[in-house]
Amino acid sequence: MADLKVNEAQWTALTKKQQDEIFQGLLSTGALKAEDRIVADPQSAEFGEGTVMEPMWNPINDLVKGPCKALCDATAAAAGAWCAANTGGVALAACMAAADAARRECRKRC
């Protein structure tokens, strides 16, 4: 089980229904596991247009863990696509933040 932290103001601005839809959407892409949780964190930065995500997989510098990280990145891309297609406004920002948090958690496990 992983606690995926997203900005508290953005997450709590959503209705419970929106939060559940985001969780189920990211679960359907494989970005989340059923036992994972998306949690509101006052220390997490707001996710927005200026947010810089960590670099994607680099096959030259990471030959050993590369396939695992590539899978994490591909899953996160699917999650991001789901967010873009199914949410908007603050929900889109919170969804993308959750997708990025899931990606970072996945890459830590590689």
C-alpha positions in Angstrom: 0.0 0.0 0.0 1.3 3.4 -0.9 0.1 6.8 0.2 0.2 9.1 -2.9 0.4 12.6 -1.7 -1.2 15.5 -3.6 -1.7 19.1 -2.6 -4.2 19.4 0.1 -6.0 22.5 -1.3 -6.4 20.9 -4.7 -7.6 17.5 -3.4 -10.0 18.8 -0.8 -11.5 21.2 -3.4 -12.9 18.1 -5.1 -16.1 16.4 -4.2 -16.0 12.9 -2.8 -17.5 11.7 -6.1 -14.7 13.4 -8.1 -12.0 11.9 -5.8 -13.5 8.5 -6.2 -13.7 8.8 -10.0 -10.1 9.9 -10.1 -9.1 6.9 -8.0 -11.1 4.5 -10.1 -9.8 6.0 -13.3 -6.1 5.7 -12.2 -6.8 2.2 -10.9 -8.2 1.2 -14.3 -5.0 2.4 -16.0 -2.8 0.3 -13.7 -1.3 3.5 -12.1 -2.7 2.6 -8.7 -3.3 -0.6 -6.9 -6.5 -1.2 -5.0 -4.8 -0.8 -1.6 -3.1 2.5 -2.5 -4.5 5.8 -1.2 -4.5 9.3 -2.6 -4.0 11.6 0.4 -4.2 15.3 0.9 -0.9 16.7 2.0 -0.3 20.4 3.0 3.4 20.0 2.2 2.9 19.0 -1.4 3.2 21.7 -4.0 0.2 22.6 -6.1 0.2 20.9 -9.5 -0.3 23.2 -12.4 1.1 24.5 -15.7 4.5 25.3 -14.3 4.9 21.9 -12.5 8.1 20.2 -13.6 7.9 16.4 -13.6 11.0 14.4 -13.1 12.7 13.2 -16.3 11.4 10.2 -18.0 13.3 6.9 -18.3 16.8 7.1 -19.7 17.8 3.8 -21.4 21.5 4.8 -21.7 22.0 5.7 -18.0 19.8 3.0 -16.5 20.2 -0.3 -18.3 19.5 -2.5 -15.3 16.3 -1.0 -14.1 15.3 0.5 -17.5 12.4 -1.9 -18.4 10.8 -1.5 -15.0 11.1 2.3 -15.1 9.8 2.3 -18.7 6.7 0.4 -17.6 6.1 2.9 -14.8 6.4 5.8 -17.3 4.1 4.1 -19.8 1.5 3.5 -17.1 1.8 7.1 -15.9 1.3 8.3 -19.5 -1.9 6.2 -19.7 -3.0 7.7 -16.4 -2.3 11.2 -17.6 -4.3 10.5 -20.8 -7.2 9.3 -18.6 -7.0 12.5 -16.5 -7.0 14.7 -19.6 -10.0 12.9 -21.1 -12.1 12.6 -18.0 -11.4 15.6 -15.8 -11.0 19.4 -16.0 -10.0 22.4 -13.9 -8.9 21.6 -10.4 -9.8 17.9 -10.9 -7.4 17.7 -13.8 -4.6 19.2 -11.7 -5.3 16.8 -8.8 -5.6 13.9 -11.1 -2.3 14.7 -12.8 -0.7 15.1 -9.4 -1.9 11.7 -8.3 -0.7 10.1 -11.6 2.7 11.7 -11.1 2.8 10.5 -7.5 1.9 7.0 -8.6 4.7 7.2 -11.2 7.3 8.2 -8.6 6.2 5.5 -6.2 6.4 2.9 -9.0 9.9 4.0 -10.0 11.0 3.8 -6.4 10.1 0.1 -6.4 12.3 -0.7 -9.5 
